[in-house]
Amino acid sequence: MKLYHLTPAGEEILKNGFTDSDGFFMDKTFFAGVWFSDSPVDSSILSGGESQLLIEVPEEAVLEFELGEKGKPCREFLVPAEVLKEYGTPAII
């Protein structure tokens, strides 16, 4: 499965790998991990300082981390960085 991640830290991630972000969603639910979608972000919204990364992982490796929000145009995942380390280095697209 191809997963896409939008970030201003593309070069740093290529050198050091993904790191978890954490916080509260809508001030209610604590989250930790790295956000991904199953389709690329529209390149028209990319700013000069952002990179879009692509990593391929087996779908079964990330299913438990799917956010499953209804009404979204894509599938979204919040995957722990530790899980991603098993699948190599992402590519900037």
C-alpha positions in Angstrom: 0.0 0.0 0.0 1.3 3.5 -0.8 1.1 6.0 2.0 1.7 9.8 1.5 2.9 12.3 4.1 3.1 16.1 3.8 5.9 17.7 5.8 8.2 20.7 5.9 10.9 18.3 7.2 11.3 16.0 4.2 15.1 16.1 4.0 15.4 15.5 7.8 13.0 12.5 7.6 15.1 11.1 4.8 18.2 11.3 6.9 16.8 10.4 10.4 13.5 8.6 9.8 10.0 9.5 10.9 9.3 10.7 14.4 6.0 10.6 16.2 4.0 13.8 16.8 1.5 13.9 19.6 -1.3 16.1 20.9 -5.0 16.3 21.4 -7.6 16.1 18.6 -10.4 18.5 19.2 -9.0 18.8 22.8 -10.5 15.4 23.6 -8.6 12.6 22.2 -4.8 12.1 22.6 -3.0 11.0 19.6 0.6 10.0 18.7 2.1 8.9 15.4 2.7 10.0 11.9 -0.2 11.1 9.7 -0.6 9.5 6.3 -3.2 9.3 3.5 -3.6 6.7 0.9 -3.6 9.3 -1.9 -1.2 12.2 -2.6 -2.0 15.6 -1.4 -3.0 18.0 -4.2 0.2 19.6 -5.3 -1.5 23.0 -5.6 -1.6 23.3 -1.8 2.1 22.6 -1.4 4.1 25.6 -0.1 7.7 26.2 -1.1 8.9 24.6 2.2 6.8 21.4 2.1 7.7 18.0 0.7 5.4 15.1 -0.1 6.8 11.7 1.0 5.8 8.3 -0.2 6.4 5.0 1.6 5.2 1.6 0.7 4.0 -0.8 3.4 1.8 -3.9 3.6 -1.8 -2.8 4.1 -2.2 -5.3 7.0 0.7 -3.5 8.8 -1.2 -0.2 9.1 -4.9 -1.3 9.2 -5.1 -1.0 13.0 -3.9 2.6 12.7 -6.6 3.8 10.2 -8.6 6.7 11.5 -11.8 5.8 9.6 -13.4 9.2 9.6 -16.5 9.1 7.4 -16.9 11.6 4.5 -13.2 11.9 3.8 -12.1 11.7 0.2 -9.2 9.4 1.2 -8.2 6.9 3.9 -6.1 8.4 6.7 -3.7 6.7 9.1 -1.8 7.6 12.2 1.1 5.2 12.2 3.7 4.9 15.0 7.2 5.8 13.7 8.5 2.6 15.1 6.2 0.6 12.7 7.5 2.6 9.7 11.1 1.9 10.4 10.5 -1.7 9.3 9.7 -0.6 5.7 12.7 1.5 4.8 13.3 5.1 3.7 10.5 7.1 2.1 10.9 8.9 -1.2 10.2 12.6 -1.9 7.7 12.8 -4.8 
